[in-house]
C-alpha cells in the first residue's frame, strides 16, 4: 500500500511539473579542469533567472539538466544561472555553478 501511495504521489508531481523530469545523473560533469578554473578577466555579467528563462537562454543542451550557461564574446561574457530554489533541488549552489560557467567564459568546452 505504501509503495502504491508513493508511486501515485510521484506520478502526480511529474504530471504537474512540480519536480524535474530528468534524473540527477543527467547533470553534466561539474568541476572544471584546472586550466580553466580561474577568474574571468573580461567584463562578466551574471543573470539569475527562473527555469523557463534558462531554457530560453541556454538552448542546445537537450538531454541535460540545465542550471546555467555562458555566452563568451570578445572581451565579455554573459552568464545565466537558475534561481537558488532550483539549484537546491539538485544539490548545487550559486558559487559552484558560477565557477563552472566562468570556466566556460575562459573557453572550457565539455568533452
Beta strands, then each sheet from edge to edge (+ up, - down):
strand 1: 43-49
strand 2: 68-72
strand 3: 76-82
sheet 1: 1+ 3+ 2-
end
